């Protein structure tokens, strides 16, 4: 059942993936929030942990949220401690696809190692990067 108007819904998924290369376990928490936003339906996908061998799961969550056609899709990377190139590609492709569909999209990443990756790769030229979800929701996020 969808949330009442003005109320947010939250979905949480915890992923633990065993790495084939070294036998270690990578954990990534995925939280999906649907806060009220004046521009229409909003989805905020919050990632926490390591985004590496978990890339397929991230892609699946982003595809499921995109299929619901939100007017605004944000991916919050604030609590991601590591992100490999495939996971970055997955996130950027989801952002590009939402923007091509006429929706607004952006990344939230105030500081830390993932912000440095975004700066080094030039990802900020492809999709807006914000310091907080609140800042992103206030910004005029027209598709490029």
C-alpha positions in Angstrom: 0.0 0.0 0.0 1.4 3.4 -0.9 2.1 5.9 1.9 -0.4 8.6 2.7 0.2 11.9 1.0 3.1 13.8 2.7 4.3 10.6 4.4 7.5 8.8 3.4 7.8 5.0 2.9 11.0 3.2 3.7 12.3 -0.1 2.4 15.6 -1.6 3.8 17.7 -4.4 2.3 21.0 -5.7 3.7 23.2 -7.5 1.3 26.1 -9.7 2.2 28.1 -11.0 -0.8 31.0 -13.4 -0.6 33.8 -12.4 -2.9 35.0 -15.2 -5.1 38.5 -13.8 -5.3 39.5 -13.6 -1.7 36.6 -15.3 0.2 35.9 -12.2 2.1 32.4 -10.8 2.6 31.3 -7.5 1.3 28.3 -5.9 3.0 26.1 -3.2 1.5 22.9 -1.9 3.1 20.3 -0.4 0.7 17.6 1.8 2.1 14.9 3.2 -0.2 12.9 6.2 1.0 10.0 8.0 -0.7 9.9 11.4 0.9 7.3 14.0 0.0 8.6 16.3 -2.7 6.7 19.2 -4.3 7.8 18.2 -7.8 6.1 14.7 -7.7 7.1 11.2 -6.7 10.6 11.1 -5.2 12.9 8.1 -4.5 16.0 8.3 -2.5 18.2 5.2 -2.6 20.7 5.2 0.3 23.7 3.0 0.0 25.9 2.2 3.0 29.0 -0.1 3.0 31.0 -1.3 0.1 29.7 -1.1 -3.5 31.8 -3.5 -5.4 30.7 -7.2 -6.0 27.3 -5.9 -4.8 26.9 -3.9 -8.1 24.3 -6.2 -9.5 22.1 -5.8 -6.5 22.5 -2.0 -6.7 21.5 -2.2 -10.4 18.4 -4.2 -9.5 17.3 -1.8 -6.9 17.8 1.2 -9.1 16.0 -0.5 -12.0 13.1 -1.3 -9.7 12.8 2.3 -8.5 13.2 3.7 -12.0 10.4 1.5 -13.2 8.1 3.3 -10.7 8.9 6.5 -12.8 9.8 8.9 -10.0 10.0 12.6 -10.9 13.2 12.7 -8.8 15.7 9.9 -8.2 18.5 10.5 -5.8 21.3 8.1 -4.9 22.8 8.9 -1.5 26.5 7.7 -1.4 27.3 9.4 1.9 27.9 6.2 3.8 29.7 4.2 1.1 33.2 3.5 2.1 34.3 2.0 -1.2 32.9 2.0 -4.7 34.4 0.1 -7.7 34.2 1.3 -11.3 31.4 -1.1 -12.2 29.2 0.1 -9.3 29.9 3.7 -10.3 28.9 2.9 -13.9 25.7 1.3 -12.7 24.7 4.4 -10.6 25.7 6.8 -13.4 23.8 4.8 -16.0 20.6 4.9 -13.8 21.0 8.7 -13.4 21.4 9.1 -17.2 18.4 7.0 -17.9 16.2 8.9 -15.5 17.3 12.2 -17.0 16.7 10.9 -20.5 13.2 10.0 -19.4 12.6 13.6 -18.4 13.0 13.1 -14.7 15.4 14.8 -12.3 18.3 12.8 -10.9 21.3 13.5 -8.7 23.9 12.0 -6.3 24.4 12.9 -2.7 28.0 12.6 -1.5 29.4 15.3 0.9 32.9 14.0 1.4 35.1 11.0 1.7 36.6 8.4 -0.6 33.6 8.1 -2.9 33.4 11.9 -3.4 37.1 11.8 -4.4 36.2 9.1 -7.0 33.4 11.3 -8.3 35.8 14.2 -8.7 38.5 12.2 -10.3 36.2 10.6 -12.9 34.3 13.8 -13.7 31.0 12.2 -12.7 29.8 15.7 -11.5 29.8 16.8 -15.1 27.4 14.0 -16.0 25.0 14.3 -13.0 24.6 16.9 -10.2 26.3 16.0 -6.9 25.0 17.5 -3.7 26.2 17.6 -0.1 22.9 16.4 1.3 19.5 15.1 0.4 17.8 18.3 1.7 20.1 20.4 -0.6 19.2 18.1 -3.6 15.5 18.4 -2.9 15.7 22.2 -2.8 17.7 22.5 -6.0 16.1 23.1 -9.4 17.0 19.7 -10.9 16.0 19.9 -14.5 17.1 17.1 -16.8 20.2 18.0 -18.8 
